[in-house]
Amino acid sequence: MAHVLGTSQTMYARYERGANELPIHHLLTLCDLYQVSADYILGRTNEK
């Protein structure tokens, strides 16, 4: 996943642990990859 986001594995692990906030451009990449809304990824809705 780090490769897909264009970041290091260390930085991606920090995002997963909550040590660093995920940048918006990474969030948008994940939305496109999984074809879901940002609200879905952020847990704000159950609607994809």
Secondary structure as the mmCIF struct_conf table of DSSP 4:
data_model
#
loop_
_struct_conf.conf_type_id
_struct_conf.id
_struct_conf.beg_label_comp_id
_struct_conf.beg_label_asym_id
_struct_conf.beg_label_seq_id
_struct_conf.end_label_comp_id
_struct_conf.end_label_asym_id
_struct_conf.end_label_seq_id
HELX_RH_AL_P HELX_RH_AL_P1 ALA A 2 LEU A 5
TURN_TY1_P TURN_TY1_P1 GLY A 6 GLY A 6
BEND BEND1 THR A 7 THR A 7
HELX_RH_AL_P HELX_RH_AL_P2 GLN A 9 ARG A 17
TURN_TY1_P TURN_TY1_P2 GLY A 18 GLY A 18
BEND BEND2 ALA A 19 ASN A 20
HELX_LH_PP_P HELX_LH_PP_P1 GLU A 21 PRO A 23
HELX_RH_AL_P HELX_RH_AL_P3 ILE A 24 TYR A 34
TURN_TY1_P TURN_TY1_P3 GLN A 35 GLN A 35
HELX_RH_AL_P HELX_RH_AL_P4 ALA A 38 ILE A 41
TURN_TY1_P TURN_TY1_P4 LEU A 42 GLY A 43
BEND BEND3 ARG A 44 ARG A 44
BEND BEND4 ASN A 46 ASN A 46
#
